[in-house]
Amino acid sequence: MIPFFPSSRVYLDTLGPADADALAEIHGEGFPRPWLAGDFASLIAGANVGAVGMRRQSPFGFSRLVGFVLYRHASDEAEILSIAVRRSHRGRGHGRLLMDEALRRLYRDRIKTCFLEVDPGNEAAVSLYRKIGFEQVGSRKDYYKRPGGGAGSALILRLELQ
């Protein structure tokens, strides 16, 4: 007989500076040059920065941050600063849900254009952004510093929201 365990659920939440440690931890799982908790706390405290998190609610009442998207806007343009999902939760569509919510919020705030940079070697991210409708408008040489030296380029992508 298999014991019954209530299932957990995931939900989206607005994040604040108190979430900085968890953001740094998640970011560190996905990027070779992770940002520090202080970097996240400073960014989120900014008036023109938004942060959406995905939390997993356990059947026992506690929640854990499993992913986030961080964006900044000025005038009618925005930039996705970072998006990351814990390794243990990748491949479940969480990145898409986070991006959809961030873009919904930007649209609501009358942002017309959204930009982001992505490593062309990050095939999952590039695929996600293209499915959403982002188009390449340029590249940045030596944008990403590689572990052990060297640098890689970044694709600059744009999405028209309005």
N, C-alpha and C positions, 0 to 999 in steps of 0.2 A: 504494500500500500504506500502510495506517495503522500507525504504530509502536505497539507494545504498551507501555502504561504500567500498572503495577499500581494498583489503585484504593486510595484512602484510606479510612479508617474513622473513625467517631466513637464515643466512649465517654464515660461519666459518671465523674466523679472528685470526691472530697472536696477542697475548696480550703482553703488556709491563707493567712496574712498575706503569704507570698512571692508570691502571685498578685495582690496589690493593684494593681500598675501595670496589668496586663492588664484587671482588673475596671474600673478607672477609664476606660481607653480604650474598652472596649465600652459602658459606661454613657454615656459622652460621645457615642456615635453615636446613642443613642436618646432622650436627654432634653435639654431646653434648659438645664437647670441641673444639670450633671453633678457627681457627687461626686468628691472628690479621693482619690488613692491612700491617703493617711493616714487618711481616713475609713473606707475599706474595711479597712485593716490593723487599726484599732482595733476595728471591729465584729467582724471574724472572730476576733480574739483573745479575745472574750468567751465565757464558759463556756456561755451559753444561746443562742448564735448558731450557725447551721449554714449552710454554703455548698456548693452542688453546682455543679460546672462541667461543661461539655461540651467535650471536646477533639477536635480533628481530627488524627488520626495520618496523616502523609504516608507514602507508600510508601518514602521515603528515611530514615525513622527519627525525624524530629522531630515534635513535636506543638505545636498552637496552640490556645489557648482561644478558642472561638467563641461561648460563651454561658454564662450563670450564673443561678442563683436563690439569693437570700439570705433567710434567715428567722430569726426570734427566737421563743423560747417561754418562757413562765412559767406555772408550775402546769400546768393542763390546756388552756391556750389558746396559740395561735401567731399570728404575723403574718408575711405575706410582705412583706419590706422592699423588695426590688427583684428584677426579673427583666429580663434583656436578652439579645438575640442580635445578633451582628454583622450589619450590613445585608446583607453578601454571603452570609449563610447563612439569611436569613429566608424564610419560606414553605415550609420543608421539614419542619415538625413538631417542630423542636428545642425550641420553647417548651413544647409539650405534654409531651415527654419529660422536660424539666427539672422541670416542675410535678408530673408523676406521681411522679418520684423524691423530690422534697421532701415531698410528701404521704405517700408510703410511709414515709419516715423518721419523719415526725411521728406517723403512726399507730402505728408500731413503738414509739415512745416514749410511747404512751398519751395523746397529745394528743387532746382531744375536739372542739375547735373551732378553725378557722383563719379569720383575717380578712385582708383586703387593701383598699387604696384604689386606684382606677383612674380615669383621666381618661375621662369618657364619650365624648370625641371619639376615643379610641383604639379604634376599632371592632374591630380584630383581637384586641386583648387582651380586650375585653369579651366578644366571641364565644367566645374560648377559655375564659374563666372560667365562662361560663354553660354551655358544653358539659361542663365538669368537674363542674358542679353547684353552683357558688357562686350565692347569692341576695342581692339587694340588701336591706340592713337600715337604710340611712341614706345621708346625704350630708354632705360638709363644704364649706361655702361658702368661696370664696377660698383653696382649699388649694394649687393649683398656680399659681406665679408664671409669667407669660407673658413671653417675650422682648419687650423694648420697652415693658414696663409692662402693667398689668392682671393679673387673676388669674382662674382657672377653678375650678369646683367639682370635687369628687371623689366618686365613688360608693363607698360602704362596702359590701363584699361579705363574706358569711360562708358557710363550708362546715362542716357537721357531719361529723366523721370517725368518731365512735364512737357 
